[in-house]
Amino acid sequence: MSDQSAVKSSGLASPAESAAYLADKLRFHTDAADLASDLYAQHPEIIALDTRSSDAYERGHIPGAISFPHRLMDEASTVQLDRSKVYACYCDGIGCNGSTWGSYKLAKLGFTVKELVGGLDFWQRDGHPIAVGKEAGVLVGGSIECDC
């Protein structure tokens, strides 16, 4: 057995550094439970934005989400978006960077964004419903029981 800790081998941040980093991480990301809570409450400032292709959106999306493929985002295509809203961008999940691209493009254009951790994959793993088809649908009648 080695006396050297594998956990400590890369160095340690001070508690203050950790707090600052983690506060920033929370400002940039949201999780499925928090987004679902706001969507169930029909929080008017929060908009779920599906950054995948239109075909992927039709196969299944977060109820209430707007389809806006990140590849189509630019200054002209975002004119209809309300700059007073917070856009929670998502894609398929781990291994897909569509939500990162969408969040990046919107932020560069002056929109307030958060990226959904784990995307649609984690949304479904947490037991939240999906909507199918071109219509956004609405997330209603649920409650959140998060294990975290």
N, C-alpha and C positions, 0 to 999 in steps of 0.2 A: 504494500500500500504506500502510495506517495504522500509525502508531507505537503506537497503543493496542491492547492485547491484549483480545480479546473474552472470553477465559477469565478474565482478572483484573478485568474491568470491574465485576463485582458484588461485589468484595472477596474477601479470602482469610482463611480460618480459620488460626489458629496450629496448629502440629503437635499441641500438647496438646489444643486444641479439637477437631481432627479425630479424634484418637485416642478422646476421650471420646464423641463423637457416634457413631463407627463401632462402638465397643464396645457402646453402647446398641442400635444397629441390629441387631447380631448377637444380642443378648439377646432381642429381640422377634421375629426372623424365623429361619426355617430354609429350606434349599433342598431340592430333590428328591433330590440325592445323599446328603445327610446323613440325611434321613428314610428313604430306601430302605436305607441302611446299617443303621440301627437296626431297621427292619422285617425285613430279611433275618436279622439277628442275633436276632430275636425279643426285643428289649430290653423287659423287662416294664414299665418305667415310661413308655414312649412309646406314645401312642394317636393314630392318625390319625383325624380327625373330619371327615366330609364335611358341610358346612353347607348344601348345596344341597337342593332338593326331593327327596322320596323317589323320584319318577319319574326325575329326573336321575341319582340314585344307581343305580337299577336299570339304566339305559342304559350305565353304566360308571363304575367308581370304583377307587380305590387298593385293591389287595388287603389285606384285614385292617381296612380303615376301617369305622368305625361311622357309620351314617347318623343325623344329628341336625340337621335343618333349623334354621337360625338363627332363623327366624320362630316356632319353637315353644319356644325357650329362655326359661325363667324359673325362679324359685326352685323351684316345684313340679316342673317337668319335669326338673330336673337332680339330683334327690334320689338317683337310681340311679348317678350318676357318682362315681368314686373320687377324692377330693381329693388323694390322694398321687401321682396320675399327672400327666404332662405331656401336654396335648392340643395336637396339631399340627393346626390348623384349616385347611381348604382349601375352595375353591370352583372355578369354571371357570377362573379366572385373571385376567389383566389385563382390566380393563373390568367385572369383577364384584367387588362388595364383600361378598359373603356371608361370606367368611372373616374379614374385618375386623369385621363385625357379630357373628359367632359368637365370635371372640376377645374382643371388647369385652364382650359379655354375660357370658361365662364368667369373665373377669377380674373384672368388677364383682361377681360372685357368689363370688369367692374362689378360683377355680381357676387353676392355673398353665398358661399357654398360650404357644404360638408360632404365628405365621402362616406358612403355606407360600408362599414367593415364587413367583409365577406359577401357582399352583394346579395343577389337573389338566392344563392345557395344557402347562406346562413339564415336568410329570412325564412326559407322553407324548413330548414333544420330546426328552427325555433318554433315551428308549428303554425306559422302565420299563413293565411290563405293567399292564393293567387287568383288573378282574374285572367280570362282567356278572351282573345279577340281584339278588335280595334278600339273598342270602347274602354275608357279608363276604369270605370266602375267606382265603387266607394267602399272603403273599409268601415263596416258598421257592426255594432252589437258585440264587440269583444272586449276583453280586458287583458291586462298584462300581468303575468306572474313570472317574473324573471328570477332565475336561480342565482344571479350574481349580486 
